[in-house]
Amino acid sequence: MTLKRRHLLQATGASALLAGIGQHAFAQAGLDTATIVTGFAAGGTSDTTCRRIAQRMQPDYAKAVVVENRTGAGGQIAVTYVKGRPADGATILQTPTSMLTIYPHIYRKLPYDPVADLTPVSLACVFDFGFAVGPAVPASIKTVPEFLGWAKANPNGANFGSPAAGSTPHFIGALLGKQAGVELKHAAYRGTQPAMLDLLGGNISAVSGPIGDIIQHLSTGKVRILGVSGAKRSRFAPDVPTFGEQGIANMAHSEWFAFFLPAKAAPDVVNRLNTAMKSALAQKDVIDGLAGFGLEAMSSTPNELADLLKRDTAKWGPIVKQVGFTAEN
């Protein structure tokens, strides 16, 4: 997935400001407080992304930009909350892709419609996933195909953990097993770090998770990344081959975080927020800060994000069907 940065149109002139009335004029002139809502706990990659960008949106977009963690239901609570807020630019959703592109395929009923209830604003970052093994797997295992062969011969060790059931890394692990004809038992955790702790302790054989959450454990000497999910090697783990390089076809999967407003946000509100996001994501301290978590800062236009949402939603439908997982399983 590659999106080129583009410059937005020049800021709206004084005549356009005078034409705006009520909330539009207020949003264009600036807010006292804006809130970025994330569905995940403080300290994680989603929360960190929000906080770094929020700092750079002050005071031009709003005098104060705060982050609110509305956790629960795998990110659904945050999305549901934001969809019910006024579309004046004061409440902003930041969410990973899974809540919008995968959940519609695995939940019979969602409390929100990713298209009808939200207005796309901009990408925030993209990242790849790694497939890592720990002490429970022999040191002689160096590649993903070798692990799958070992798992087939050792069914008691044929398992992997992921940050959540129904998440992208869950499906990556499941697809690896499907393609090799190996039944890999899945263990769902509340985030990647709990899974990594069990990996380090030898309680599970492998973890499928964001590359940034895995590389921080390499210094222990107990974790080995066997493959990465991107179309090309990750700059955060340049020595690790992609799944494709290891002969595993149709396994290029990345994920993105993005920003949305409630539905029916006015174009001037969307454009003003998009301008603020692009500016923040271009700052070196934001780029370097996200890179420390294995995240590649990347902005987009609202239309680019809308197109990406549409494409990824269509992409995951047949994948979910192939794996056979639903939230009711």
C-alpha positions as CSV (number, residue, x, y, z in Angstrom):
1,M,0.0,0.0,0.0
2,T,1.6,3.3,-1.1
3,L,0.0,6.7,-0.9
4,K,1.9,9.7,-2.0
5,R,1.8,12.9,0.0
6,R,0.1,15.8,-1.7
7,H,-0.2,19.4,-0.8
8,L,-3.8,20.5,0.0
9,L,-5.4,23.6,-1.5
10,Q,-4.5,26.9,0.0
11,A,-6.2,27.7,3.3
12,T,-9.6,29.2,2.9
13,G,-9.6,33.0,2.4
14,A,-11.3,35.6,4.4
15,S,-14.3,35.7,2.2
16,A,-15.0,32.0,2.9
17,L,-14.7,32.6,6.6
18,L,-17.3,35.4,6.4
19,A,-19.6,33.0,4.5
20,G,-19.5,30.4,7.2
21,I,-22.1,30.7,9.9
22,G,-22.4,29.0,13.3
23,Q,-20.4,25.9,13.9
24,H,-18.6,26.1,10.5
25,A,-17.3,29.6,11.2
26,F,-16.3,28.5,14.7
27,A,-14.5,25.4,13.4
28,Q,-12.7,27.4,10.8
29,A,-11.6,30.0,13.3
30,G,-10.3,27.5,15.8
31,L,-11.6,25.5,18.8
32,D,-11.0,25.9,22.4
33,T,-10.7,22.1,23.0
34,A,-10.6,19.1,20.6
35,T,-10.7,15.5,21.7
36,I,-9.1,12.6,19.9
37,V,-10.8,9.3,20.9
38,T,-9.0,6.0,20.7
39,G,-10.5,2.6,21.6
40,F,-7.3,1.4,23.2
41,A,-5.5,1.8,26.5
42,A,-2.8,4.4,27.3
43,G,0.7,3.3,26.4
44,G,-0.2,1.3,23.3
45,T,0.6,2.2,19.7
46,S,-2.8,3.7,19.0
47,D,-2.7,5.9,22.1
48,T,0.9,6.9,21.4
49,T,0.0,7.9,17.9
50,C,-2.8,10.1,19.1
51,R,-0.8,11.8,21.8
52,R,2.2,12.7,19.5
53,I,-0.1,14.1,16.9
54,A,-2.3,16.0,19.4
55,Q,0.7,17.9,20.7
56,R,1.4,19.2,17.2
57,M,-2.2,20.3,16.6
58,Q,-2.0,22.9,19.4
59,P,-2.7,25.8,19.4
60,D,-3.5,26.2,15.7
61,Y,-6.3,23.7,15.3
62,A,-7.4,24.0,19.0
63,K,-6.1,25.7,22.0
64,A,-6.0,22.3,23.7
65,V,-6.1,18.8,22.1
66,V,-6.7,16.0,24.5
67,V,-6.7,12.2,24.1
68,E,-9.6,10.1,25.5
69,N,-9.3,6.4,25.9
70,R,-12.7,4.7,25.4
71,T,-11.6,1.1,25.6
72,G,-13.7,-2.1,25.2
73,A,-15.3,-4.4,22.7
74,G,-12.1,-4.4,20.6
75,G,-12.4,-0.8,19.6
76,Q,-16.2,-0.7,19.0
77,I,-17.0,1.5,22.0
78,A,-14.8,4.3,20.7
79,V,-16.3,4.2,17.2
80,T,-19.8,4.1,18.5
81,Y,-19.2,7.1,20.8
82,V,-17.7,9.3,18.1
83,K,-20.5,8.5,15.6
84,G,-23.0,10.1,18.1
85,R,-21.0,13.3,18.6
86,P,-21.6,16.6,16.7
87,A,-19.7,16.8,13.4
88,D,-18.1,20.1,14.3
89,G,-14.5,19.0,14.4
90,A,-14.2,18.9,18.1
91,T,-14.4,15.1,18.5
92,I,-12.1,13.0,16.3
93,L,-11.8,9.2,16.1
94,Q,-8.5,7.5,15.6
95,T,-8.9,3.8,14.9
96,P,-7.0,0.9,13.3
97,T,-8.4,-0.7,10.1
98,S,-9.8,-3.9,11.7
99,M,-12.7,-2.2,13.3
100,L,-13.9,-0.8,10.0
101,T,-12.8,-3.4,7.4
102,I,-12.8,-6.7,9.1
103,Y,-15.5,-6.4,11.8
104,P,-18.3,-6.0,9.3
105,H,-17.5,-9.5,8.0
106,I,-17.3,-11.2,11.4
107,Y,-20.0,-9.5,13.5
108,R,-23.6,-10.1,12.5
109,K,-24.6,-6.8,14.1
110,L,-22.2,-3.9,14.6
111,P,-23.4,-0.7,16.5
112,Y,-22.0,1.4,13.7
113,D,-21.7,1.5,9.9
114,P,-18.1,2.3,8.9
115,V,-19.2,4.3,5.8
116,A,-22.5,5.8,6.8
117,D,-21.5,6.9,10.4
118,L,-18.1,8.3,9.8
119,T,-16.3,10.9,7.6
120,P,-12.8,10.0,6.5
121,V,-10.1,12.7,7.2
122,S,-6.6,11.3,6.9
123,L,-4.3,8.3,7.4
124,A,-2.1,8.5,10.4
125,C,0.4,5.7,9.8
126,V,0.9,2.2,8.3
127,F,2.7,-0.8,9.7
128,D,3.5,-4.4,9.0
129,F,3.1,-7.5,11.1
130,G,5.8,-10.0,12.2
131,F,5.5,-13.7,12.9
132,A,7.8,-14.6,15.7
133,V,8.7,-17.7,17.7
134,G,10.2,-18.2,21.2
135,P,11.9,-20.7,23.5
136,A,9.2,-23.3,22.8
137,V,10.4,-23.7,19.3
138,P,13.8,-25.3,18.5
139,A,16.6,-22.9,17.6
140,S,17.1,-24.7,14.3
141,I,13.8,-23.3,13.0
142,K,14.7,-20.2,11.0
143,T,11.9,-19.7,8.5
144,V,8.1,-19.7,8.5
145,P,7.9,-22.8,6.3
146,E,10.2,-24.6,8.7
147,F,8.0,-23.6,11.6
148,L,4.9,-24.8,9.8
149,G,6.6,-28.1,9.1
150,W,7.7,-28.4,12.8
151,A,4.1,-27.6,13.9
152,K,2.7,-30.3,11.7
153,A,5.1,-32.8,13.2
154,N,4.5,-31.5,16.8
155,P,0.7,-30.8,17.1
156,N,1.1,-29.9,20.8
157,G,3.2,-27.0,19.8
158,A,1.0,-26.0,16.8
159,N,-0.3,-22.7,18.2
160,F,0.1,-18.9,18.0
161,G,-1.1,-15.8,19.9
162,S,-2.4,-12.5,18.5
163,P,-3.6,-9.2,20.0
164,A,-7.3,-10.1,19.5
165,A,-9.7,-12.5,17.9
166,G,-10.8,-11.1,14.6
167,S,-7.7,-8.8,14.2
168,T,-5.5,-8.7,11.2
169,P,-2.6,-10.7,12.9
170,H,-5.1,-13.3,13.9
171,F,-6.1,-13.8,10.3
172,I,-2.4,-13.8,9.2
173,G,-1.6,-16.7,11.5
174,A,-4.7,-18.6,10.5
175,L,-3.9,-18.1,6.8
176,L,-0.4,-19.4,7.3
177,G,-1.8,-22.6,8.8
178,K,-4.4,-22.9,6.1
179,Q,-2.0,-22.6,3.3
180,A,0.3,-25.2,4.8
181,G,-2.4,-27.6,5.8
182,V,-1.5,-27.2,9.5
183,E,-4.1,-26.6,12.2
184,L,-2.6,-23.8,14.2
185,K,-4.5,-23.2,17.4
186,H,-5.2,-19.5,18.1
187,A,-4.9,-17.8,21.5
188,A,-6.4,-14.4,21.7
189,Y,-4.9,-11.9,24.1
190,R,-5.7,-8.3,25.2
191,G,-3.0,-6.8,23.1
192,T,0.4,-8.0,21.7
193,Q,2.4,-7.5,24.9
194,P,0.6,-10.1,27.0
195,A,1.1,-12.5,24.1
196,M,4.8,-11.7,23.9
197,L,5.2,-12.4,27.7
198,D,3.7,-15.8,27.2
199,L,6.0,-16.4,24.2
200,L,9.0,-15.4,26.2
201,G,7.8,-17.8,29.0
202,G,7.5,-20.7,26.5
203,N,3.7,-21.0,27.1
204,I,3.0,-20.5,23.4
205,S,5.1,-21.3,20.3
206,A,4.5,-18.2,18.1
207,V,3.0,-14.7,18.0
208,S,1.6,-12.8,15.1
209,G,1.6,-9.1,15.9
210,P,2.7,-5.6,14.9
211,I,6.4,-5.5,14.1
212,G,7.0,-2.7,16.5
213,D,5.6,-4.7,19.4
214,I,7.9,-7.6,18.6
215,I,11.3,-6.0,17.9
216,Q,11.5,-4.5,21.3
217,H,11.9,-8.0,22.7
218,L,14.7,-9.1,20.4
219,S,17.4,-8.0,22.9
220,T,16.3,-10.8,25.2
221,G,17.8,-13.3,22.7
222,K,14.7,-15.5,23.2
223,V,12.6,-14.1,20.3
224,R,13.2,-14.7,16.6
225,I,11.1,-13.1,13.8
226,L,10.7,-15.6,11.0
227,G,8.8,-13.4,8.6
228,V,7.1,-10.1,8.0
229,S,3.7,-9.5,6.3
230,G,4.5,-6.5,4.1
231,A,4.9,-6.5,0.3
232,K,8.6,-5.6,0.9
233,R,10.9,-6.0,3.9
234,S,10.3,-3.8,6.9
235,R,12.8,-1.1,7.5
236,F,12.4,-1.9,11.2
237,A,13.6,-5.5,10.6
238,P,15.5,-5.4,7.3
239,D,17.1,-8.8,7.7
240,V,13.8,-10.6,8.0
241,P,12.4,-11.9,4.7
242,T,8.7,-11.3,3.8
243,F,6.3,-14.2,3.6
244,G,6.4,-13.8,-0.2
245,E,10.1,-14.2,-0.3
246,Q,9.7,-17.5,1.6
247,G,7.3,-18.8,-1.1
248,I,4.1,-18.1,0.7
249,A,1.8,-16.5,-1.9
250,N,-1.0,-13.9,-1.4
251,M,0.2,-13.0,2.1
252,A,1.1,-9.3,1.8
253,H,-1.0,-7.6,4.6
254,S,-0.3,-4.2,6.2
255,E,-2.5,-2.2,8.6
256,W,-3.2,1.5,9.0
257,F,-4.4,3.9,11.7
258,A,-6.6,6.7,10.5
259,F,-8.6,9.7,11.6
260,F,-12.3,10.2,11.1
261,L,-15.1,12.6,12.1
262,P,-18.7,11.9,12.7
263,A,-20.9,11.6,9.5
264,K,-21.9,14.6,7.6
265,A,-19.0,16.8,8.7
266,A,-18.9,19.9,6.5
267,P,-16.2,20.1,3.9
268,D,-14.5,23.1,5.5
269,V,-14.3,21.2,8.8
270,V,-12.9,18.2,7.2
271,N,-10.3,20.2,5.2
272,R,-9.2,22.2,8.2
273,L,-8.6,19.0,10.2
274,N,-6.9,17.3,7.3
275,T,-4.5,20.3,7.0
276,A,-3.7,20.0,10.7
277,M,-3.1,16.3,10.5
278,K,-0.8,16.6,7.5
279,S,1.2,19.3,9.2
280,A,1.6,17.2,12.4
281,L,2.5,14.0,10.5
282,A,5.2,15.9,8.6
283,Q,7.1,17.0,11.8
284,K,10.3,15.1,12.4
285,D,9.6,14.5,16.0
286,V,6.3,12.8,15.2
287,I,7.9,10.8,12.4
288,D,10.8,9.6,14.6
289,G,8.5,9.0,17.6
290,L,6.2,6.8,15.6
291,A,9.1,5.0,14.1
292,G,10.2,4.0,17.6
293,F,7.0,1.9,17.7
294,G,7.5,0.4,14.2
295,L,5.0,2.8,12.7
296,E,5.5,4.6,9.4
297,A,3.9,8.1,9.5
298,M,1.7,8.7,6.5
299,S,-1.1,11.2,5.7
300,S,-3.6,11.2,2.9
301,T,-6.5,13.1,1.5
302,P,-10.1,12.3,2.7
303,N,-10.9,10.8,-0.7
304,E,-7.8,8.6,-0.6
305,L,-8.8,7.3,2.8
306,A,-12.3,6.7,1.7
307,D,-11.0,4.7,-1.3
308,L,-8.6,2.7,0.9
309,L,-11.5,1.9,3.3
310,K,-13.6,0.6,0.4
311,R,-10.8,-1.5,-1.1
312,D,-9.7,-3.1,2.2
313,T,-13.3,-3.9,3.2
314,A,-13.8,-5.8,-0.1
315,K,-10.4,-7.5,0.3
316,W,-11.2,-8.9,3.7
317,G,-14.6,-10.4,2.9
318,P,-13.2,-13.5,1.0
319,I,-10.3,-13.9,3.5
320,V,-12.7,-14.1,6.4
321,K,-14.8,-16.6,4.5
322,Q,-11.7,-18.7,3.7
323,V,-10.6,-18.8,7.4
324,G,-14.2,-19.5,8.6
325,F,-14.0,-17.3,11.6
326,T,-16.9,-15.2,13.0
327,A,-17.3,-13.5,16.4
328,E,-19.9,-16.1,17.3
329,N,-17.4,-19.0,16.8
